Amino acid sequence: MAKNRSRRLRKKMHIDEFQELGFSVAWRFPEGTSEEQIDKTVDAFINDVIDKNGLAFDGGGYLAWDGLICKQEIGKCTEEHQALVRKWLEDHKVEDIRMSDLFDVWWD
């Protein structure tokens, strides 16, 4: 049964036009990668892919990294965002790249 909710309530609940889609991502740096190189690569990832495309990344790691990617503003990530992230990681020679399907970051 559909409910008729006010715009304010839909926004507060992050549903309908306020739904936010994101995806999880994980990768590994090759064994022996220096801490300096890891920092440099992650900084470039944030600058080249995340910030440039209005995305946000919440994650961490050392040799093995994982995290969540979503939009900086209310909105939905797309398969194109996933493809950008995957291509950048592949181009920078990280290993074992894994990504989830898009999911509702508030309700899934």
Kinemage of the C-alpha trace (Angstrom):
@kinemage 1
@onewidth
@group {chain A} dominant
@subgroup {mainchain}
@vectorlist {calphas} color= white
{ca met a 1} P 0.000 0.000 0.000
{ca ala a 2} L 1.495 3.314 -1.091
{ca lys a 3} L 1.767 6.062 1.483
{ca asn a 4} L 1.323 9.729 0.714
{ca arg a 5} L 4.231 11.351 2.571
{ca ser a 6} L 5.091 15.036 2.622
{ca arg a 7} L 8.197 16.289 0.813
{ca arg a 8} L 9.825 17.080 4.161
{ca leu a 9} L 9.244 13.539 5.412
{ca arg a 10} L 10.475 11.964 2.141
{ca lys a 11} L 13.658 14.025 2.447
{ca lys a 12} L 14.121 13.086 6.098
{ca met a 13} L 13.619 9.394 5.248
{ca his a 14} L 15.871 9.548 2.138
{ca ile a 15} L 13.210 8.012 -0.092
{ca asp a 16} L 11.700 8.665 -3.523
{ca glu a 17} L 13.385 11.713 -5.098
{ca phe a 18} L 15.755 11.902 -2.100
{ca gln a 19} L 16.996 8.314 -2.380
{ca glu a 20} L 20.787 8.011 -2.404
{ca leu a 21} L 22.475 5.200 -4.314
{ca gly a 22} L 26.091 4.237 -3.813
{ca phe a 23} L 28.377 1.229 -4.043
{ca ser a 24} L 31.125 -0.427 -2.089
{ca val a 25} L 34.609 -0.834 -3.494
{ca ala a 26} L 37.668 -2.783 -2.367
{ca trp a 27} L 41.176 -3.262 -3.738
{ca arg a 28} L 44.696 -4.287 -2.723
{ca phe a 29} L 48.045 -2.699 -3.305
{ca pro a 30} L 50.794 -5.134 -4.356
{ca glu a 31} L 52.924 -6.526 -1.511
{ca gly a 32} L 55.876 -4.297 -0.801
{ca thr a 33} L 54.165 -1.060 -1.875
{ca ser a 34} L 55.614 1.750 0.234
{ca glu a 35} L 53.466 3.843 2.530
{ca glu a 36} L 54.494 6.901 0.518
{ca gln a 37} L 53.266 5.316 -2.723
{ca ile a 38} L 49.982 4.250 -1.095
{ca asp a 39} L 49.386 7.808 0.161
{ca lys a 40} L 50.234 9.262 -3.233
{ca thr a 41} L 47.897 6.860 -5.057
{ca val a 42} L 44.981 7.369 -2.656
{ca asp a 43} L 45.403 11.163 -2.805
{ca ala a 44} L 45.343 10.989 -6.616
{ca phe a 45} L 42.260 8.732 -6.481
{ca ile a 46} L 40.432 11.292 -4.325
{ca asn a 47} L 41.502 14.217 -6.541
{ca asp a 48} L 41.132 12.595 -9.980
{ca val a 49} L 37.978 10.513 -9.535
{ca ile a 50} L 36.123 11.251 -6.333
{ca asp a 51} L 36.204 15.068 -6.058
{ca lys a 52} L 36.161 15.669 -9.811
{ca asn a 53} L 32.900 13.736 -10.182
{ca gly a 54} L 31.061 15.048 -7.117
{ca leu a 55} L 31.515 11.768 -5.275
{ca ala a 56} L 32.402 10.994 -1.664
{ca phe a 57} L 34.567 8.109 -0.406
{ca asp a 58} L 34.371 6.736 3.125
{ca gly a 59} L 36.893 3.997 3.666
{ca gly a 60} L 40.412 3.123 4.571
{ca gly a 61} L 43.120 0.545 4.731
{ca tyr a 62} L 46.813 -0.020 4.279
{ca leu a 63} L 47.630 -2.620 1.632
{ca ala a 64} L 43.973 -3.717 1.511
{ca trp a 65} L 41.425 -0.911 1.113
{ca asp a 66} L 37.646 -0.897 1.184
{ca gly a 67} L 34.942 1.692 1.460
{ca leu a 68} L 31.700 3.202 0.302
{ca ile a 69} L 31.290 5.612 -2.606
{ca cys a 70} L 28.256 7.854 -2.880
{ca lys a 71} L 27.421 11.361 -4.124
{ca gln a 72} L 28.568 14.401 -2.134
{ca glu a 73} L 25.080 15.900 -2.537
{ca ile a 74} L 21.767 14.060 -2.394
{ca gly a 75} L 21.719 11.935 -5.515
{ca lys a 76} L 22.365 8.624 -7.117
{ca cys a 77} L 25.606 7.102 -8.274
{ca thr a 78} L 25.356 5.462 -11.672
{ca glu a 79} L 26.997 2.606 -13.510
{ca glu a 80} L 29.118 5.274 -15.225
{ca his a 81} L 30.529 6.260 -11.825
{ca gln a 82} L 31.348 2.615 -11.151
{ca ala a 83} L 33.069 2.345 -14.529
{ca leu a 84} L 35.143 5.501 -13.852
{ca val a 85} L 36.291 4.148 -10.491
{ca arg a 86} L 37.114 0.702 -11.895
{ca lys a 87} L 39.051 2.114 -14.863
{ca trp a 88} L 41.085 4.475 -12.678
{ca leu a 89} L 41.987 1.693 -10.245
{ca glu a 90} L 42.919 -0.666 -13.099
{ca asp a 91} L 45.044 2.040 -14.738
{ca his a 92} L 46.929 2.529 -11.457
{ca lys a 93} L 47.789 -1.159 -11.143
{ca val a 94} L 46.003 -2.028 -7.930
{ca glu a 95} L 44.950 -5.650 -7.508
{ca asp a 96} L 41.817 -7.610 -6.646
{ca ile a 97} L 39.337 -4.812 -7.445
{ca arg a 98} L 35.836 -5.629 -6.204
{ca met a 99} L 32.669 -3.529 -6.474
{ca ser a 100} L 29.136 -4.115 -5.332
{ca asp a 101} L 26.029 -3.371 -7.312
{ca leu a 102} L 24.421 -0.002 -6.662
{ca phe a 103} L 22.399 0.039 -3.439
{ca asp a 104} L 20.426 2.457 -1.292
{ca val a 105} L 23.021 3.787 1.166
{ca trp a 106} L 20.371 4.536 3.799
{ca trp a 107} L 18.152 1.447 3.604
{ca asp a 108} L 20.203 -1.501 2.240
